[in-house]
Amino acid sequence: MATLARFNIEAQDDEQFLLRIEGDDGNTVELTATYDQLDLIAEAIEEHLDEDFEDADVVEE
């Protein structure tokens, strides 16, 4: 399984964005997404990072 190497988001027009995800193996996936879809992705990432941060705090205490 490849590891995330980089990603890029480019506005295509007022409603669509191009999300480009590249793995360390050189394979690239390109997806179009709306602002709302990108916002949902951002919220999901934030939730997972917050959970991981809270779990780390519990271990350290």
mmCIF file of the N, C-alpha and C atoms, coordinates in Angstrom:
data_MODEL
# 
_entry.id   MODEL 
# 
loop_
_atom_site.group_PDB 
_atom_site.id 
_atom_site.type_symbol 
_atom_site.label_atom_id 
_atom_site.label_alt_id 
_atom_site.label_comp_id 
_atom_site.label_asym_id 
_atom_site.label_entity_id 
_atom_site.label_seq_id 
_atom_site.pdbx_PDB_ins_code 
_atom_site.Cartn_x 
_atom_site.Cartn_y 
_atom_site.Cartn_z 
_atom_site.occupancy 
_atom_site.B_iso_or_equiv 
_atom_site.pdbx_formal_charge 
_atom_site.auth_seq_id 
_atom_site.auth_comp_id 
_atom_site.auth_asym_id 
_atom_site.auth_atom_id 
_atom_site.pdbx_PDB_model_num 
ATOM 1   N N  . MET A 1 1  ? 0.847   -1.178 0.000   1.00 0.00 ? 1  MET A N  1 
ATOM 2   C CA . MET A 1 1  ? 0.000   0.000  0.000   1.00 0.00 ? 1  MET A CA 1 
ATOM 3   C C  . MET A 1 1  ? 0.889   1.237  0.000   1.00 0.00 ? 1  MET A C  1 
ATOM 4   N N  . ALA A 1 2  ? 0.562   2.176  -0.840  1.00 0.00 ? 2  ALA A N  1 
ATOM 5   C CA . ALA A 1 2  ? 1.345   3.408  -0.961  1.00 0.00 ? 2  ALA A CA 1 
ATOM 6   C C  . ALA A 1 2  ? 1.048   4.344  0.210   1.00 0.00 ? 2  ALA A C  1 
ATOM 7   N N  . THR A 1 3  ? 1.998   5.220  0.462   1.00 0.00 ? 3  THR A N  1 
ATOM 8   C CA . THR A 1 3  ? 1.864   6.256  1.481   1.00 0.00 ? 3  THR A CA 1 
ATOM 9   C C  . THR A 1 3  ? 1.631   7.591  0.794   1.00 0.00 ? 3  THR A C  1 
ATOM 10  N N  . LEU A 1 4  ? 0.842   8.441  1.407   1.00 0.00 ? 4  LEU A N  1 
ATOM 11  C CA . LEU A 1 4  ? 0.573   9.764  0.854   1.00 0.00 ? 4  LEU A CA 1 
ATOM 12  C C  . LEU A 1 4  ? 1.877   10.538 0.707   1.00 0.00 ? 4  LEU A C  1 
ATOM 13  N N  . ALA A 1 5  ? 2.135   10.998 -0.498  1.00 0.00 ? 5  ALA A N  1 
ATOM 14  C CA . ALA A 1 5  ? 3.331   11.797 -0.763  1.00 0.00 ? 5  ALA A CA 1 
ATOM 15  C C  . ALA A 1 5  ? 2.987   13.276 -0.827  1.00 0.00 ? 5  ALA A C  1 
ATOM 16  N N  . ARG A 1 6  ? 1.873   13.590 -1.482  1.00 0.00 ? 6  ARG A N  1 
ATOM 17  C CA . ARG A 1 6  ? 1.444   14.989 -1.595  1.00 0.00 ? 6  ARG A CA 1 
ATOM 18  C C  . ARG A 1 6  ? 0.012   15.038 -2.103  1.00 0.00 ? 6  ARG A C  1 
ATOM 19  N N  . PHE A 1 7  ? -0.593  16.198 -1.903  1.00 0.00 ? 7  PHE A N  1 
ATOM 20  C CA . PHE A 1 7  ? -1.916  16.429 -2.470  1.00 0.00 ? 7  PHE A CA 1 
ATOM 21  C C  . PHE A 1 7  ? -2.032  17.889 -2.857  1.00 0.00 ? 7  PHE A C  1 
ATOM 22  N N  . ASN A 1 8  ? -2.988  18.160 -3.732  1.00 0.00 ? 8  ASN A N  1 
ATOM 23  C CA . ASN A 1 8  ? -3.188  19.502 -4.238  1.00 0.00 ? 8  ASN A CA 1 
ATOM 24  C C  . ASN A 1 8  ? -4.675  19.688 -4.516  1.00 0.00 ? 8  ASN A C  1 
ATOM 25  N N  . ILE A 1 9  ? -5.162  20.893 -4.264  1.00 0.00 ? 9  ILE A N  1 
ATOM 26  C CA . ILE A 1 9  ? -6.549  21.235 -4.575  1.00 0.00 ? 9  ILE A CA 1 
ATOM 27  C C  . ILE A 1 9  ? -6.529  22.478 -5.442  1.00 0.00 ? 9  ILE A C  1 
ATOM 28  N N  . GLU A 1 10 ? -7.161  22.382 -6.607  1.00 0.00 ? 10 GLU A N  1 
ATOM 29  C CA . GLU A 1 10 ? -7.219  23.510 -7.539  1.00 0.00 ? 10 GLU A CA 1 
ATOM 30  C C  . GLU A 1 10 ? -8.672  23.814 -7.874  1.00 0.00 ? 10 GLU A C  1 
ATOM 31  N N  . ALA A 1 11 ? -9.011  25.095 -7.896  1.00 0.00 ? 11 ALA A N  1 
ATOM 32  C CA . ALA A 1 11 ? -10.356 25.500 -8.308  1.00 0.00 ? 11 ALA A CA 1 
ATOM 33  C C  . ALA A 1 11 ? -10.495 25.278 -9.808  1.00 0.00 ? 11 ALA A C  1 
ATOM 34  N N  . GLN A 1 12 ? -11.559 24.597 -10.206 1.00 0.00 ? 12 GLN A N  1 
ATOM 35  C CA . GLN A 1 12 ? -11.854 24.384 -11.620 1.00 0.00 ? 12 GLN A CA 1 
ATOM 36  C C  . GLN A 1 12 ? -12.764 25.496 -12.129 1.00 0.00 ? 12 GLN A C  1 
ATOM 37  N N  . ASP A 1 13 ? -13.734 25.842 -11.315 1.00 0.00 ? 13 ASP A N  1 
ATOM 38  C CA . ASP A 1 13 ? -14.659 26.938 -11.597 1.00 0.00 ? 13 ASP A CA 1 
ATOM 39  C C  . ASP A 1 13 ? -15.266 27.342 -10.259 1.00 0.00 ? 13 ASP A C  1 
ATOM 40  N N  . ASP A 1 14 ? -16.380 28.039 -10.272 1.00 0.00 ? 14 ASP A N  1 
ATOM 41  C CA . ASP A 1 14 ? -16.987 28.509 -9.023  1.00 0.00 ? 14 ASP A CA 1 
ATOM 42  C C  . ASP A 1 14 ? -17.550 27.387 -8.156  1.00 0.00 ? 14 ASP A C  1 
ATOM 43  N N  . GLU A 1 15 ? -17.797 26.228 -8.747  1.00 0.00 ? 15 GLU A N  1 
ATOM 44  C CA . GLU A 1 15 ? -18.459 25.159 -8.007  1.00 0.00 ? 15 GLU A CA 1 
ATOM 45  C C  . GLU A 1 15 ? -17.640 23.884 -7.876  1.00 0.00 ? 15 GLU A C  1 
ATOM 46  N N  . GLN A 1 16 ? -16.620 23.695 -8.679  1.00 0.00 ? 16 GLN A N  1 
ATOM 47  C CA . GLN A 1 16 ? -15.863 22.445 -8.690  1.00 0.00 ? 16 GLN A CA 1 
ATOM 48  C C  . GLN A 1 16 ? -14.383 22.686 -8.393  1.00 0.00 ? 16 GLN A C  1 
ATOM 49  N N  . PHE A 1 17 ? -13.809 21.732 -7.692  1.00 0.00 ? 17 PHE A N  1 
ATOM 50  C CA . PHE A 1 17 ? -12.388 21.745 -7.395  1.00 0.00 ? 17 PHE A CA 1 
ATOM 51  C C  . PHE A 1 17 ? -11.788 20.429 -7.860  1.00 0.00 ? 17 PHE A C  1 
ATOM 52  N N  . LEU A 1 18 ? -10.530 20.450 -8.237  1.00 0.00 ? 18 LEU A N  1 
ATOM 53  C CA . LEU A 1 18 ? -9.805  19.238 -8.600  1.00 0.00 ? 18 LEU A CA 1 
ATOM 54  C C  . LEU A 1 18 ? -8.923  18.862 -7.423  1.00 0.00 ? 18 LEU A C  1 
ATOM 55  N N  . LEU A 1 19 ? -9.151  17.681 -6.872  1.00 0.00 ? 19 LEU A N  1 
ATOM 56  C CA . LEU A 1 19 ? -8.359  17.147 -5.773  1.00 0.00 ? 19 LEU A CA 1 
ATOM 57  C C  . LEU A 1 19 ? -7.414  16.116 -6.363  1.00 0.00 ? 19 LEU A C  1 
ATOM 58  N N  . ARG A 1 20 ? -6.122  16.363 -6.252  1.00 0.00 ? 20 ARG A N  1 
ATOM 59  C CA . ARG A 1 20 ? -5.105  15.461 -6.798  1.00 0.00 ? 20 ARG A CA 1 
ATOM 60  C C  . ARG A 1 20 ? -4.325  14.881 -5.620  1.00 0.00 ? 20 ARG A C  1 
ATOM 61  N N  . ILE A 1 21 ? -4.314  13.547 -5.523  1.00 0.00 ? 21 ILE A N  1 
ATOM 62  C CA . ILE A 1 21 ? -3.629  12.845 -4.443  1.00 0.00 ? 21 ILE A CA 1 
ATOM 63  C C  . ILE A 1 21 ? -2.561  11.955 -5.060  1.00 0.00 ? 21 ILE A C  1 
ATOM 64  N N  . GLU A 1 22 ? -1.328  12.106 -4.591  1.00 0.00 ? 22 GLU A N  1 
ATOM 65  C CA . GLU A 1 22 ? -0.219  11.316 -5.140  1.00 0.00 ? 22 GLU A CA 1 
ATOM 66  C C  . GLU A 1 22 ? 0.407   10.465 -4.041  1.00 0.00 ? 22 GLU A C  1 
ATOM 67  N N  . GLY A 1 23 ? 0.631   9.198  -4.366  1.00 0.00 ? 23 GLY A N  1 
ATOM 68  C CA . GLY A 1 23 ? 1.286   8.288  -3.441  1.00 0.00 ? 23 GLY A CA 1 
ATOM 69  C C  . GLY A 1 23 ? 2.785   8.273  -3.664  1.00 0.00 ? 23 GLY A C  1 
ATOM 70  N N  . ASP A 1 24 ? 3.506   7.728  -2.700  1.00 0.00 ? 24 ASP A N  1 
ATOM 71  C CA . ASP A 1 24 ? 4.960   7.661  -2.823  1.00 0.00 ? 24 ASP A CA 1 
ATOM 72  C C  . ASP A 1 24 ? 5.407   6.691  -3.912  1.00 0.00 ? 24 ASP A C  1 
ATOM 73  N N  . ASP A 1 25 ? 4.467   5.914  -4.445  1.00 0.00 ? 25 ASP A N  1 
ATOM 74  C CA . ASP A 1 25 ? 4.777   5.013  -5.550  1.00 0.00 ? 25 ASP A CA 1 
ATOM 75  C C  . ASP A 1 25 ? 4.606   5.700  -6.907  1.00 0.00 ? 25 ASP A C  1 
ATOM 76  N N  . GLY A 1 26 ? 4.226   6.997  -6.879  1.00 0.00 ? 26 GLY A N  1 
ATOM 77  C CA . GLY A 1 26 ? 4.076   7.761  -8.111  1.00 0.00 ? 26 GLY A CA 1 
ATOM 78  C C  . GLY A 1 26 ? 2.682   7.741  -8.707  1.00 0.00 ? 26 GLY A C  1 
ATOM 79  N N  . ASN A 1 27 ? 1.812   6.877  -8.209  1.00 0.00 ? 27 ASN A N  1 
ATOM 80  C CA . ASN A 1 27 ? 0.437   6.842  -8.720  1.00 0.00 ? 27 ASN A CA 1 
ATOM 81  C C  . ASN A 1 27 ? -0.334  8.060  -8.236  1.00 0.00 ? 27 ASN A C  1 
ATOM 82  N N  . THR A 1 28 ? -1.148  8.602  -9.125  1.00 0.00 ? 28 THR A N  1 
ATOM 83  C CA . THR A 1 28 ? -1.926  9.796  -8.816  1.00 0.00 ? 28 THR A CA 1 
ATOM 84  C C  . THR A 1 28 ? -3.401  9.527  -9.068  1.00 0.00 ? 28 THR A C  1 
ATOM 85  N N  . VAL A 1 29 ? -4.232  10.020 -8.159  1.00 0.00 ? 29 VAL A N  1 
ATOM 86  C CA . VAL A 1 29 ? -5.682  9.946  -8.300  1.00 0.00 ? 29 VAL A CA 1 
ATOM 87  C C  . VAL A 1 29 ? -6.188  11.379 -8.396  1.00 0.00 ? 29 VAL A C  1 
ATOM 88  N N  . GLU A 1 30 ? -7.032  11.644 -9.384  1.00 0.00 ? 30 GLU A N  1 
ATOM 89  C CA . GLU A 1 30 ? -7.634  12.959 -9.543  1.00 0.00 ? 30 GLU A CA 1 
ATOM 90  C C  . GLU A 1 30 ? -9.144  12.828 -9.408  1.00 0.00 ? 30 GLU A C  1 
ATOM 91  N N  . LEU A 1 31 ? -9.722  13.661 -8.563  1.00 0.00 ? 31 LEU A N  1 
ATOM 92  C CA . LEU A 1 31 ? -11.155 13.637 -8.311  1.00 0.00 ? 31 LEU A CA 1 
ATOM 93  C C  . LEU A 1 31 ? -11.689 15.058 -8.351  1.00 0.00 ? 31 LEU A C  1 
ATOM 94  N N  . THR A 1 32 ? -12.893 15.228 -8.870  1.00 0.00 ? 32 THR A N  1 
ATOM 95  C CA . THR A 1 32 ? -13.537 16.528 -8.744  1.00 0.00 ? 32 THR A CA 1 
ATOM 96  C C  . THR A 1 32 ? -14.423 16.486 -7.508  1.00 0.00 ? 32 THR A C  1 
ATOM 97  N N  . ALA A 1 33 ? -14.525 17.624 -6.849  1.00 0.00 ? 33 ALA A N  1 
ATOM 98  C CA . ALA A 1 33 ? -15.321 17.724 -5.634  1.00 0.00 ? 33 ALA A CA 1 
ATOM 99  C C  . ALA A 1 33 ? -15.896 19.128 -5.528  1.00 0.00 ? 33 ALA A C  1 
ATOM 100 N N  . THR A 1 34 ? -17.025 19.218 -4.858  1.00 0.00 ? 34 THR A N  1 
ATOM 101 C CA . THR A 1 34 ? -17.612 20.524 -4.585  1.00 0.00 ? 34 THR A CA 1 
ATOM 102 C C  . THR A 1 34 ? -16.997 21.085 -3.304  1.00 0.00 ? 34 THR A C  1 
ATOM 103 N N  . TYR A 1 35 ? -17.242 22.358 -3.068  1.00 0.00 ? 35 TYR A N  1 
ATOM 104 C CA . TYR A 1 35 ? -16.780 22.984 -1.828  1.00 0.00 ? 35 TYR A CA 1 
ATOM 105 C C  . TYR A 1 35 ? -17.342 22.232 -0.628  1.00 0.00 ? 35 TYR A C  1 
ATOM 106 N N  . ASP A 1 36 ? -18.634 21.883 -0.679  1.00 0.00 ? 36 ASP A N  1 
ATOM 107 C CA . ASP A 1 36 ? -19.266 21.182 0.435   1.00 0.00 ? 36 ASP A CA 1 
ATOM 108 C C  . ASP A 1 36 ? -18.618 19.824 0.691   1.00 0.00 ? 36 ASP A C  1 
ATOM 109 N N  . GLN A 1 37 ? -18.250 19.111 -0.363  1.00 0.00 ? 37 GLN A N  1 
ATOM 110 C CA . GLN A 1 37 ? -17.585 17.822 -0.196  1.00 0.00 ? 37 GLN A CA 1 
ATOM 111 C C  . GLN A 1 37 ? -16.207 17.998 0.437   1.00 0.00 ? 37 GLN A C  1 
ATOM 112 N N  . LEU A 1 38 ? -15.465 19.001 -0.010  1.00 0.00 ? 38 LEU A N  1 
ATOM 113 C CA . LEU A 1 38 ? -14.155 19.264 0.586   1.00 0.00 ? 38 LEU A CA 1 
ATOM 114 C C  . LEU A 1 38 ? -14.300 19.674 2.049   1.00 0.00 ? 38 LEU A C  1 
ATOM 115 N N  . ASP A 1 39 ? -15.345 20.425 2.356   1.00 0.00 ? 39 ASP A N  1 
ATOM 116 C CA . ASP A 1 39 ? -15.599 20.830 3.735   1.00 0.00 ? 39 ASP A CA 1 
ATOM 117 C C  . ASP A 1 39 ? -15.884 19.612 4.605   1.00 0.00 ? 39 ASP A C  1 
ATOM 118 N N  . LEU A 1 40 ? -16.642 18.645 4.096   1.00 0.00 ? 40 LEU A N  1 
ATOM 119 C CA . LEU A 1 40 ? -16.914 17.412 4.841   1.00 0.00 ? 40 LEU A CA 1 
ATOM 120 C C  . LEU A 1 40 ? -15.638 16.615 5.087   1.00 0.00 ? 40 LEU A C  1 
ATOM 121 N N  . ILE A 1 41 ? -14.766 16.559 4.086   1.00 0.00 ? 41 ILE A N  1 
ATOM 122 C CA . ILE A 1 41 ? -13.479 15.872 4.244   1.00 0.00 ? 41 ILE A CA 1 
ATOM 123 C C  . ILE A 1 41 ? -12.666 16.553 5.340   1.00 0.00 ? 41 ILE A C  1 
ATOM 124 N N  . ALA A 1 42 ? -12.616 17.886 5.305   1.00 0.00 ? 42 ALA A N  1 
ATOM 125 C CA . ALA A 1 42 ? -11.858 18.645 6.306   1.00 0.00 ? 42 ALA A CA 1 
ATOM 126 C C  . ALA A 1 42 ? -12.412 18.398 7.713   1.00 0.00 ? 42 ALA A C  1 
ATOM 127 N N  . GLU A 1 43 ? -13.737 18.382 7.852   1.00 0.00 ? 43 GLU A N  1 
ATOM 128 C CA . GLU A 1 43 ? -14.357 18.122 9.151   1.00 0.00 ? 43 GLU A CA 1 
ATOM 129 C C  . GLU A 1 43 ? -14.023 16.721 9.655   1.00 0.00 ? 43 GLU A C  1 
ATOM 130 N N  . ALA A 1 44 ? -14.064 15.730 8.772   1.00 0.00 ? 44 ALA A N  1 
ATOM 131 C CA . ALA A 1 44 ? -13.758 14.353 9.172   1.00 0.00 ? 44 ALA A CA 1 
ATOM 132 C C  . ALA A 1 44 ? -12.305 14.225 9.617   1.00 0.00 ? 44 ALA A C  1 
ATOM 133 N N  . ILE A 1 45 ? -11.396 14.862 8.896   1.00 0.00 ? 45 ILE A N  1 
ATOM 134 C CA . ILE A 1 45 ? -9.982  14.827 9.282   1.00 0.00 ? 45 ILE A CA 1 
ATOM 135 C C  . ILE A 1 45 ? -9.803  15.484 10.644  1.00 0.00 ? 45 ILE A C  1 
ATOM 136 N N  . GLU A 1 46 ? -10.427 16.637 10.836  1.00 0.00 ? 46 GLU A N  1 
ATOM 137 C CA . GLU A 1 46 ? -10.312 17.349 12.109  1.00 0.00 ? 46 GLU A CA 1 
ATOM 138 C C  . GLU A 1 46 ? -10.831 16.497 13.266  1.00 0.00 ? 46 GLU A C  1 
ATOM 139 N N  . GLU A 1 47 ? -11.973 15.834 13.072  1.00 0.00 ? 47 GLU A N  1 
ATOM 140 C CA . GLU A 1 47 ? -12.529 14.973 14.116  1.00 0.00 ? 47 GLU A CA 1 
ATOM 141 C C  . GLU A 1 47 ? -11.561 13.858 14.483  1.00 0.00 ? 47 GLU A C  1 
ATOM 142 N N  . HIS A 1 48 ? -10.972 13.210 13.489  1.00 0.00 ? 48 HIS A N  1 
ATOM 143 C CA . HIS A 1 48 ? -10.041 12.113 13.758  1.00 0.00 ? 48 HIS A CA 1 
ATOM 144 C C  . HIS A 1 48 ? -8.783  12.612 14.444  1.00 0.00 ? 48 HIS A C  1 
ATOM 145 N N  . LEU A 1 49 ? -8.269  13.748 14.021  1.00 0.00 ? 49 LEU A N  1 
ATOM 146 C CA . LEU A 1 49 ? -7.082  14.307 14.663  1.00 0.00 ? 49 LEU A CA 1 
ATOM 147 C C  . LEU A 1 49 ? -7.381  14.699 16.102  1.00 0.00 ? 49 LEU A C  1 
ATOM 148 N N  . ASP A 1 50 ? -8.559  15.271 16.357  1.00 0.00 ? 50 ASP A N  1 
ATOM 149 C CA . ASP A 1 50 ? -8.952  15.626 17.719  1.00 0.00 ? 50 ASP A CA 1 
ATOM 150 C C  . ASP A 1 50 ? -9.055  14.382 18.591  1.00 0.00 ? 50 ASP A C  1 
ATOM 151 N N  . GLU A 1 51 ? -9.637  13.305 18.063  1.00 0.00 ? 51 GLU A N  1 
ATOM 152 C CA . GLU A 1 51 ? -9.749  12.052 18.814  1.00 0.00 ? 51 GLU A CA 1 
ATOM 153 C C  . GLU A 1 51 ? -8.370  11.502 19.134  1.00 0.00 ? 51 GLU A C  1 
ATOM 154 N N  . ASP A 1 52 ? -7.467  11.498 18.165  1.00 0.00 ? 52 ASP A N  1 
ATOM 155 C CA . ASP A 1 52 ? -6.115  11.003 18.394  1.00 0.00 ? 52 ASP A CA 1 
ATOM 156 C C  . ASP A 1 52 ? -5.401  11.854 19.430  1.00 0.00 ? 52 ASP A C  1 
ATOM 157 N N  . PHE A 1 53 ? -5.591  13.184 19.387  1.00 0.00 ? 53 PHE A N  1 
ATOM 158 C CA . PHE A 1 53 ? -4.963  14.087 20.335  1.00 0.00 ? 53 PHE A CA 1 
ATOM 159 C C  . PHE A 1 53 ? -5.500  13.828 21.735  1.00 0.00 ? 53 PHE A C  1 
ATOM 160 N N  . GLU A 1 54 ? -6.830  13.642 21.860  1.00 0.00 ? 54 GLU A N  1 
ATOM 161 C CA . GLU A 1 54 ? -7.431  13.354 23.154  1.00 0.00 ? 54 GLU A CA 1 
ATOM 162 C C  . GLU A 1 54 ? -6.939  12.019 23.692  1.00 0.00 ? 54 GLU A C  1 
ATOM 163 N N  . ASP A 1 55 ? -6.806  11.007 22.841  1.00 0.00 ? 55 ASP A N  1 
ATOM 164 C CA . ASP A 1 55 ? -6.289  9.706  23.262  1.00 0.00 ? 55 ASP A CA 1 
ATOM 165 C C  . ASP A 1 55 ? -4.856  9.837  23.746  1.00 0.00 ? 55 ASP A C  1 
ATOM 166 N N  . ALA A 1 56 ? -4.045  10.646 23.095  1.00 0.00 ? 56 ALA A N  1 
ATOM 167 C CA . ALA A 1 56 ? -2.654  10.849 23.500  1.00 0.00 ? 56 ALA A CA 1 
ATOM 168 C C  . ALA A 1 56 ? -2.596  11.538 24.855  1.00 0.00 ? 56 ALA A C  1 
ATOM 169 N N  . ASP A 1 57 ? -3.492  12.484 25.121  1.00 0.00 ? 57 ASP A N  1 
ATOM 170 C CA . ASP A 1 57 ? -3.530  13.157 26.415  1.00 0.00 ? 57 ASP A CA 1 
ATOM 171 C C  . ASP A 1 57 ? -3.853  12.176 27.528  1.00 0.00 ? 57 ASP A C  1 
ATOM 172 N N  . VAL A 1 58 ? -4.761  11.246 27.282  1.00 0.00 ? 58 VAL A N  1 
ATOM 173 C CA . VAL A 1 58 ? -5.135  10.263 28.293  1.00 0.00 ? 58 VAL A CA 1 
ATOM 174 C C  . VAL A 1 58 ? -3.944  9.375  28.615  1.00 0.00 ? 58 VAL A C  1 
ATOM 175 N N  . VAL A 1 59 ? -3.186  8.973  27.623  1.00 0.00 ? 59 VAL A N  1 
ATOM 176 C CA . VAL A 1 59 ? -2.029  8.104  27.831  1.00 0.00 ? 59 VAL A CA 1 
ATOM 177 C C  . VAL A 1 59 ? -0.956  8.830  28.627  1.00 0.00 ? 59 VAL A C  1 
ATOM 178 N N  . GLU A 1 60 ? -0.752  10.120 28.356  1.00 0.00 ? 60 GLU A N  1 
ATOM 179 C CA . GLU A 1 60 ? 0.296   10.876 29.023  1.00 0.00 ? 60 GLU A CA 1 
ATOM 180 C C  . GLU A 1 60 ? -0.030  11.174 30.476  1.00 0.00 ? 60 GLU A C  1 
ATOM 181 N N  . GLU A 1 61 ? -1.318  11.253 30.839  1.00 0.00 ? 61 GLU A N  1 
ATOM 182 C CA . GLU A 1 61 ? -1.699  11.637 32.203  1.00 0.00 ? 61 GLU A CA 1 
ATOM 183 C C  . GLU A 1 61 ? -1.484  10.547 33.190  1.00 0.00 ? 61 GLU A C  1 
# 
